[in-house]
Structure formats: structure tokens, C-alpha cells
Amino acid sequence: MSTQPTALKGSVKERAQLALNNDFLRKAVRFTTERLRSGKLKAAEEHGNWDEWRERGRQIRLHTIAHLDYYLGEFANNARENGVHVHFADTAQDAINIAIKIAAAKNAKSAVKSKSMVTEEIHLNHELQAIDCEAIETDLGEYIIQLANETPSHIIIPAIHKNRFQIAELLSKDAGEELPPETSVLAGYVRKKLREKFLQADIGVTGCNFAIAETGSMVLFENEGNARMVSTVPKTQITFMGMERIIPSWTDLEVMATLLPRSATGQKLTVYMSGITGPKRTTDGDGPEEMHIIILDNGRSLQLGDPEFQELLNCIRCGACLNACPVYRHIGGHAYGGTYSGPIGAVLTPALKKNVAEWDDIANASSLCGACYEACPVKIPLHDMLVSLRRRKVEAGRDDPMERMGMKGFGGVMGNAKVYHNALKLGKIGQKVLVRDGGIRAKIGPLKGWNAYRVAPSISKKLFRERYNSLKTELGGTTKLDPAIAARLEQWRSKQDGGASH
Amino acid sequence: MVWRMKVSLFITCLNDVVYPKVGETMMRLLAKYGIVLEFPNVQTCCGQPAYNSGYWQEAKAAAKTIITAFADSDFVVTPSGSCAHMVHNYVDLFKDEPEWQEKAKQLQGKIFEFTQFLVNVLGVTDLGARFPHKVTYHPSCHGTRLLGVKNEPMELLRNVRDLEFVPLPFAEDCCGFGGTFAVKMSDISGAMVTEKVDHVIETEAEVLVGLDMGCMMNIAGHLRYRDKPVRVMHLIELLYEGVTASNEHATNGA
């Protein structure tokens, strides 16, 4: 039972097609994302000063990332003083090697895990399995995904694409008996099963929502209490964190603790929020005797100093952009192909993978509607980043030759109004064979995809620019400027700010 | 006083080519307040299709026609929030061409989406229009989220007499247009427009109104594909029709 590091299969279009044909998936994803985003909107409204807090959150993240070296150093020093073994890993393989070495030294036979996207990113479970150390996911959603031998399709709701009947089927197989598709029964079964696993485990593996530089502490947000079990029962704890998880102080955590649960699930506060500062002390009743933190780069530092992508490191992994995204709602997370899905995944995956050609196409899976930006608690301009990714692909010469030809044509036509007008005159003649009742239904050329779902409009018999002169003559003679309007125009001309834009 | 203010129309390619009535009704509406829009005909397209696809050189070619067209205008008005926002992107587009960037900044300061111009600049919120129909409104993403046009159309709609407004469920969700997205990712886009049209039908509105004909073309195209007789209009067309109807109403002595 493991999460296999699967190779990227097909294009985003092909993967999306699988999802679009899967009504169970679409229904399940729509149901939960709608619940989450309406919860988020309600929580933000009840909060009262949501946009001010978003801006505060953004500023904290901008500042931290701009001084990441300083805060990482401060965090590592303080954590070491607390008795934590701090490791830095440049690559996924480095992180795995460190973890495997620790597990081997402990002769570990099992590891219980709380939810961690970083361990998904490096495919840790698979590697632990290879040294005969059973890795057990203890977050309910992650446990389900592990049973299904799949990967998470959402940052915080890993099994969002499954309905309770599918989950009951998976858990029944695990239990060896028929379990009814009732949430309380299913959760009860998993709780009982995991209780034994917690008690037997040699290692507890956690992620890290925030690392507090000023005290070298790690903070975990969770709703099920499993992370608390993972971080108290086993003798050894290994915490994985992306190098950008840092915030300077506990005061900053207040802002993050306000933004994260509300954005993620609409909760005012997460059910459990644990701050962990070092291993068990002699006076403590429980906790690990040995504690490791593995700080992972794996492509993150490539974003530092990149004016278009540095803000990507501000992400606090709340999943709000997934819940708000109209594309994600229809295709789910697996269609994105990477560990991280939705709008953040469409940018983060190629960015972490150094923009290799293999990941070029996921930037196209967006209508650039900006819902992600609007939902983001730290205001990451994902819609702009998607455009930047597309531009870099073109600049690297990895664009589709047909599209390039089309766009060259666009530049030629749109660069000169005379050429543009002549092209349209030709178009008016050319469309004659296709237009019926002012519409075009033929599924040909660039209209193929469009007309699979729509009737295309035709070019107007008389363009606006062909009507303008007579309109002006008609209106010009009768018009007298309203003095109040003239005064407003004068007043505005002196301002000339055109209104703010995002 | 000699009037020297130049208020120009940025028609946008889609309205020029497919929906010229939007430009025509806009001119007629503004003429009521004494503004006759200028139309510098060197303008073509804002360049958004190329910009969003990553072809910035080609986008620049189009953008330069817009910057040039309106260099000597005091105000530029456009019936599209999306194209207006694209003009805001010019500052970034021309980051390595300081001369053009400077001109882009000037243009950004004086370009307004139609309802912004009407409500914020001219201070007009009630045109005296009458439109006795059941109407729903789709707020386009770029205009609403990126340009910040939210209250202006609502205020204009509220002041239309006899108009029965029905809110569109999940109104703020993208209709799936996204320019080239609808062609490149046609099946995802198709799923999105299907959902949008489902919601439009749910409202039982006779008329769907919006501020961006790109989105309206997408939704109208799918409505027609499904043979649903919902009338799709730009808010400008609705207002013009409403003003004309209202005048006739008055003339008839009703």
C-alpha cells in the first residue's frame, strides 16, 4: 500500500476529459467545493475586516520571503537550541535520504503520518515502503486515498473526488466486512483501526503549516486530532516542511490563524492547533524523545528573486483557490497531473519543476477569470502568473507551431487598421457559405471546439467603423453639451486616475 | 466657452465586427448628454488574445494601435471591462520600452469602461429608462474582479423603471469564455458555459444582460445551441431601448 510516484500521463486536455466524463467525480467535487467556498465567503463576511487582514497576511508573507535566509537561519538556530535535529534538503531525493537514514537507524517498522503535502511531493511513503517501514496515513481523507492507491486531488480535502459510497466500498474491503455508507460508522472504523497503528508506530511523520522563527517552533493545523497523536505517541518525530513555511513570530501566527482556517473550510478556528517547540522534556508526560525537521527546497529557491514568481512562496496552502476555481470544479485535481492541483498547482508545479516542457500545458487550463486571486488570503496574483508561464513557453520556443502561425497573423492584422479592415471585408465574403440566420454552426477549423457547444455569431454586414461617419453626422448636428456634464468632465480631467486596477 | 474636450470611443474588435449595435447605441445614449464620441479609426484590437496566450510581441503590435489612437483624447470610453483592463496591462507589457510605457500610463489614466464613465465620471445613474421585462445579470470576471466594476451596473439597473431583476445564481462564476481558452480547452469551457446557462434558465429571465460581449457571445451561443429563447444584451443596448421606450411612452401620453 503506497502512493506511487506516477509518471505524468497524457496532456492536461486528455486528463481533463477523463474527469469530464466522470459524473461521480464532478458531482462530488462540485458538492464539496461549493460547501467550502460558501463557508469561506460567510466567514470572511462575518470577520468584518477581511480585506485588511488579507493585506496584512500578504505583507507578512512578502516580508518573510524577502528575508527568507535570515528567518530560516533564526528558525534553525532556535530549533537546534530546543534540541531538534534540523536538516536542509536541496532536492526530494536528499529529503528522502535523510528520512530513510533516520528510519533505518531506529530500525523502524512503521511510521504514522499526519497530512503533509510536502511528503506527497517527494513520494515519501513509497520510499519508506522500500525499506520495509510501513507508512500509514492517519488523516481520514489521506487514509482513504492511500487505500485507493491514489494521490490527493485537493490540497486539504485529499479524497474530495470520492463520494461516501465509494469510500464505504474502499473501507469495507479494508475492514473485511460490509460497512454502511454512513459517515459516522466509516469514521468510527478508521479511528479504531488507526488507534492501534498509533500505538505501534516507531516514527511519527508530520508536515508543518507554519514554522515560527523567533522560537524555533512548528505549528500544525488540523481537525481530526491525528496530528496530535502522530506528534505525541511515537518516540521519533520527523517533520517535513517546505523552506517557505516560515513566519517571523507568534504575533504573525495570529494573522495566519485568522486567514488559514477561514479560507480553507470557513472555520473560525481549526479544531486543533498545536505549537511544538522541541522534543519531550523530562517534565513532559508525552512527546517524542527525538525530533527531526527536514527543510526542503526542491525548486522553491528558484522563485526567489524572480519578480514574476517570488510571490508564489507566499502561499499558505489553504486550498481556497481550488474551491473558487470554475475549472477545478469541473475537472478535479488529478487532471492537473502534479502533487498540487487547481490554480496554485497549475503555477507551482511548473515553477518547482523548472518550467520543463512536460508541464507547459497546465497553464492553459484556466480561463484567467481571477477567482483564485480574489479567494487567496495572501492575494497571490495567480492569473498573472499563468500568463507569465504561457509567455515563457513562447519565449523558449516551445509553443505550438500552428498557434504561433495564428498569432503571427494576429500581430500582422491587428498591427494595422487598414490590414484589419481589409481582412474583415474578405471575412464577410468568406463567411457567406457558412452563415444561416446570422449564425454559424459548422464545426470546422478554429470553430470546431467552439461550435461543439455553441452557435457562432457572424461578422456584421456593416462594421461599426463603417457606420461611424453617418452616425456622427446624424448626432453631431443636434447635440449640445449639458453644462453639468461638462463640469464633471473638467473635474475628472484634472484627476485622470482612471480608477484602480488589480 | 469653446469646448475642447475630446471623448473617444474604443469600440473593441468584437463590438466593431460582431456587435456594432453596442457602439451605435452607446453613441446615441451619450449624445443625449451632449457628448459625441470621436472614433479614431487607427484602432484595432487591445491585443488580449495574444497577450494571454503569451505572444507579447504580437500583443504589442495591437496595443500600439490603441495607444496611438487615443494619444490626444481626454477620455476614452469602451463597452468592455475586459478590454479596458487589458489596457491597464500595457504598463507591464511595455516594461522594456519606456517611451511606450509612458504613453501606456497616460492611457490607463483616462480609459473607462462604459458604466464607470457614466456613473463615476458623468454622475449619471438614472437615464429615465423603462424596460418592462424580467432581467438577470452576469458580472463578467475581468470587469468585476480585475477592474473593480461592481456597483455601477447594479445602480443603473436599479433605476430602470418596470424592470424585474432576478439575481443569477453563482453569478460571479466565469462563463467559460476566456478568449482562446474556449477554443484550446473547448470541453472544459463547454462544461462551464453549460453550467452558466443552466443557472440563467433557472432564473426564468427573459433577458440576460452583461457588460462584456465576449462573455455574452459565449453564453448566447450556448443558449442558441440549446434553443433557449433568452435574449442576450449589453447593458448599453438595454438602457438605450429603455430610454427610447420611455420616450415613446411619454409621447403617447400614457
Chai-1 contact restraints between the chains, C-beta under 6 A:
chainA,res_idxA,chainB,res_idxB,connection_type,confidence,min_distance_angstrom,max_distance_angstrom,comment,restraint_id
A,A16,B,I188,contact,1.0,0.0,6.0,A-B,restraint_1
A,L20,B,D187,contact,1.0,0.0,6.0,A-B,restraint_2
A,L20,B,A191,contact,1.0,0.0,6.0,A-B,restraint_3
A,P326,B,D173,contact,1.0,0.0,6.0,A-B,restraint_4
A,P326,B,C174,contact,1.0,0.0,6.0,A-B,restraint_5
A,P326,B,M192,contact,1.0,0.0,6.0,A-B,restraint_6
A,V327,B,I188,contact,1.0,0.0,6.0,A-B,restraint_7
A,H330,B,I188,contact,1.0,0.0,6.0,A-B,restraint_8
A,H330,B,A191,contact,1.0,0.0,6.0,A-B,restraint_9
A,N364,B,K184,contact,1.0,0.0,6.0,A-B,restraint_10
A,S367,B,C174,contact,1.0,0.0,6.0,A-B,restraint_11
A,S367,B,G178,contact,1.0,0.0,6.0,A-B,restraint_12
A,S367,B,F181,contact,1.0,0.0,6.0,A-B,restraint_13
A,L368,B,N52,contact,1.0,0.0,6.0,A-B,restraint_14
A,L368,B,G178,contact,1.0,0.0,6.0,A-B,restraint_15
A,C369,B,C141,contact,1.0,0.0,6.0,A-B,restraint_16
A,C369,B,C174,contact,1.0,0.0,6.0,A-B,restraint_17
A,G370,B,C141,contact,1.0,0.0,6.0,A-B,restraint_18
A,G370,B,R145,contact,1.0,0.0,6.0,A-B,restraint_19
A,G370,B,L146,contact,1.0,0.0,6.0,A-B,restraint_20
A,E374,B,R145,contact,1.0,0.0,6.0,A-B,restraint_21
A,V387,B,N52,contact,1.0,0.0,6.0,A-B,restraint_22
A,R390,B,S53,contact,1.0,0.0,6.0,A-B,restraint_23
A,R390,B,G54,contact,1.0,0.0,6.0,A-B,restraint_24
A,R391,B,G54,contact,1.0,0.0,6.0,A-B,restraint_25
A,R391,B,W56,contact,1.0,0.0,6.0,A-B,restraint_26
A,K393,B,G54,contact,1.0,0.0,6.0,A-B,restraint_27
A,V394,B,G54,contact,1.0,0.0,6.0,A-B,restraint_28
A,V394,B,Y55,contact,1.0,0.0,6.0,A-B,restraint_29
A,M407,B,A50,contact,1.0,0.0,6.0,A-B,restraint_30
A,M407,B,Y55,contact,1.0,0.0,6.0,A-B,restraint_31
A,M407,B,E58,contact,1.0,0.0,6.0,A-B,restraint_32
A,F410,B,A50,contact,1.0,0.0,6.0,A-B,restraint_33
A,F410,B,E58,contact,1.0,0.0,6.0,A-B,restraint_34
A,G411,B,E58,contact,1.0,0.0,6.0,A-B,restraint_35
A,G411,B,A61,contact,1.0,0.0,6.0,A-B,restraint_36
A,M414,B,T44,contact,1.0,0.0,6.0,A-B,restraint_37
A,M414,B,C45,contact,1.0,0.0,6.0,A-B,restraint_38
A,M414,B,A62,contact,1.0,0.0,6.0,A-B,restraint_39
A,G415,B,A61,contact,1.0,0.0,6.0,A-B,restraint_40
A,A417,B,N41,contact,1.0,0.0,6.0,A-B,restraint_41
A,A417,B,V42,contact,1.0,0.0,6.0,A-B,restraint_42
A,A417,B,T44,contact,1.0,0.0,6.0,A-B,restraint_43
A,Y420,B,T44,contact,1.0,0.0,6.0,A-B,restraint_44
A,L424,B,V17,contact,1.0,0.0,6.0,A-B,restraint_45
A,P446,B,V183,contact,1.0,0.0,6.0,A-B,restraint_46
A,G449,B,V183,contact,1.0,0.0,6.0,A-B,restraint_47
A,G449,B,S186,contact,1.0,0.0,6.0,A-B,restraint_48
A,W450,B,A182,contact,1.0,0.0,6.0,A-B,restraint_49
A,W450,B,V183,contact,1.0,0.0,6.0,A-B,restraint_50
A,A452,B,S186,contact,1.0,0.0,6.0,A-B,restraint_51
A,Y453,B,G190,contact,1.0,0.0,6.0,A-B,restraint_52
A,Y453,B,H222,contact,1.0,0.0,6.0,A-B,restraint_53
A,R454,B,G221,contact,1.0,0.0,6.0,A-B,restraint_54
A,R454,B,H222,contact,1.0,0.0,6.0,A-B,restraint_55
A,R454,B,Y225,contact,1.0,0.0,6.0,A-B,restraint_56
A,V455,B,G221,contact,1.0,0.0,6.0,A-B,restraint_57
A,V455,B,R224,contact,1.0,0.0,6.0,A-B,restraint_58
A,V455,B,Y225,contact,1.0,0.0,6.0,A-B,restraint_59
A,P457,B,V18,contact,1.0,0.0,6.0,A-B,restraint_60
A,P457,B,M217,contact,1.0,0.0,6.0,A-B,restraint_61
A,I459,B,V17,contact,1.0,0.0,6.0,A-B,restraint_62
A,S460,B,V18,contact,1.0,0.0,6.0,A-B,restraint_63
A,S460,B,P20,contact,1.0,0.0,6.0,A-B,restraint_64
A,L463,B,D16,contact,1.0,0.0,6.0,A-B,restraint_65
A,L463,B,V17,contact,1.0,0.0,6.0,A-B,restraint_66
A,L463,B,P20,contact,1.0,0.0,6.0,A-B,restraint_67
A,F464,B,I11,contact,1.0,0.0,6.0,A-B,restraint_68
A,F464,B,D16,contact,1.0,0.0,6.0,A-B,restraint_69
A,F464,B,P20,contact,1.0,0.0,6.0,A-B,restraint_70
A,F464,B,G23,contact,1.0,0.0,6.0,A-B,restraint_71
A,R465,B,D16,contact,1.0,0.0,6.0,A-B,restraint_72
A,R465,B,N41,contact,1.0,0.0,6.0,A-B,restraint_73
A,R467,B,P20,contact,1.0,0.0,6.0,A-B,restraint_74
A,Y468,B,F39,contact,1.0,0.0,6.0,A-B,restraint_75
A,L471,B,M27,contact,1.0,0.0,6.0,A-B,restraint_76
A,L475,B,A31,contact,1.0,0.0,6.0,A-B,restraint_77
A,L475,B,V36,contact,1.0,0.0,6.0,A-B,restraint_78
A,G476,B,V36,contact,1.0,0.0,6.0,A-B,restraint_79
A,T479,B,A31,contact,1.0,0.0,6.0,A-B,restraint_80
A,T479,B,G34,contact,1.0,0.0,6.0,A-B,restraint_81
A,T479,B,V36,contact,1.0,0.0,6.0,A-B,restraint_82
A,K480,B,G34,contact,1.0,0.0,6.0,A-B,restraint_83
A,L481,B,W3,contact,1.0,0.0,6.0,A-B,restraint_84
A,L481,B,G34,contact,1.0,0.0,6.0,A-B,restraint_85
A,D482,B,Y33,contact,1.0,0.0,6.0,A-B,restraint_86
A,D482,B,G34,contact,1.0,0.0,6.0,A-B,restraint_87
A,I485,B,Y33,contact,1.0,0.0,6.0,A-B,restraint_88
A,I485,B,L122,contact,1.0,0.0,6.0,A-B,restraint_89
A,R488,B,L122,contact,1.0,0.0,6.0,A-B,restraint_90
A,R488,B,G123,contact,1.0,0.0,6.0,A-B,restraint_91
A,L489,B,M5,contact,1.0,0.0,6.0,A-B,restraint_92
A,W492,B,V121,contact,1.0,0.0,6.0,A-B,restraint_93
A,R493,B,D74,contact,1.0,0.0,6.0,A-B,restraint_94
A,Q496,B,G109,contact,1.0,0.0,6.0,A-B,restraint_95
A,Q496,B,K110,contact,1.0,0.0,6.0,A-B,restraint_96
A,D497,B,G109,contact,1.0,0.0,6.0,A-B,restraint_97
A,G498,B,Q108,contact,1.0,0.0,6.0,A-B,restraint_98
A,G498,B,G109,contact,1.0,0.0,6.0,A-B,restraint_99
A,G498,B,K110,contact,1.0,0.0,6.0,A-B,restraint_100
A,G498,B,I111,contact,1.0,0.0,6.0,A-B,restraint_101
A,G499,B,Q116,contact,1.0,0.0,6.0,A-B,restraint_102
A,S501,B,H88,contact,1.0,0.0,6.0,A-B,restraint_103
A,S501,B,L147,contact,1.0,0.0,6.0,A-B,restraint_104
A,H502,B,L146,contact,1.0,0.0,6.0,A-B,restraint_105
